[in-house]
Amino acid sequence: MTVQEYFKLNENQASIYKYAPVYKHYLNDQDVIIKRTKKQKERLEPLVKWQEHLVENGIATLTPVPYNHQLHHAIDSDNWVVYPYIQGSAYSGERGQIEKAGELLGRLHKLGEEGYFTHGFNWHRYDDEFYADVEGDIKGILSNYSDLTDHKNFNALFKAINGLNHSKSASLQSLDLPMVDGHWDYKASNLIFKSDGITLIDTDNAGRIPRLFDLALALLLFHTESSGAPNRVFTTDEWQVFYHGYARHVSLTEKEKNNWQDFLLFVYMDEVLWAVSDLEEDEPQRQKDFMKSLLLFDYQAYSL
């Protein structure tokens, strides 16, 4: 049985999201979103418990609604889930929105100290194959963006990334930084702004993760894939507004602060390089501009 047949979708119904199958539909007398969730069955229950934990502690979070008397639906080799569809204000990069978003991430990390997930971030995946992919991505970027090679930020960034080799990454692993249950995809397009606060959506990527990784990822990719957001990475002033909100709930350790820039580079290498390399020709111009801004990212200017 196909997803379309199971959920009674129109045969030719298009996904509302370019990068994965996500469908808006009307089920059980309400508008809903139908999407894939975690592939491994044993990871589904911890995800629901974490979502419910957030709601119980005052963080508005979308949780699955039942269909056919169950929350998760195994179709072919994937698991699918149904969430209620909600509306709110679009993110526009206003100072108040940025501060509230930073504060929400801080609340998530504070609550995430109590772990529900046994899966998540794994240092073992950063092996020879990973670094070979990084090398290939860098070569492609240097070729495709040759017009930037005279820019000091571009050169400083890629010189630093090239210096982040196996041994340097291993030293980051040895730091044993604090872990939290994190969203792992915390960006403007996954937040719904309403008059009574922010609702967190698309939490299916969540897992156990170094909180510094999740924070760095938010800095780098908060404005990605968001049509109302500025077509660039946070400015340093915007970052300080975001971090000020975050720090109301989380006090980073001295070890985290002292290793922030190296970890920021590591997250850039892990999450940004492939995104820039895989950028398709038919992407909206604002997304192309956003990715180009990441190539001119002055990583040393973003402090904690």
Secondary structure, DSSP 8 states (H G I E B T S, - for coil): --HHHHTT--TT---SSTTS-EEEEEETTEEEEEEE--SSGGGHHHHHHHHHHHHHTT--B-----BTTBSEEEETTEEEEEEE----B-----HHHHHHHHHHHHHHHHHTTS---S-B--GGG-SHHHHHHHHHHHHHHHHHTGGGTT-HHHHHHHHHHHT--HHHHHHHHTT---EEEE-S---GGGEEEETTEEEE---TT-EEEEHHHHHHHHHHHTTTT-TTS-SS---HHHHHHHHHHHTTT----HHHHHTHHHHHHHHIIIIIHHHHHT--TTS-HHHHHHHHHHHT--GGG---
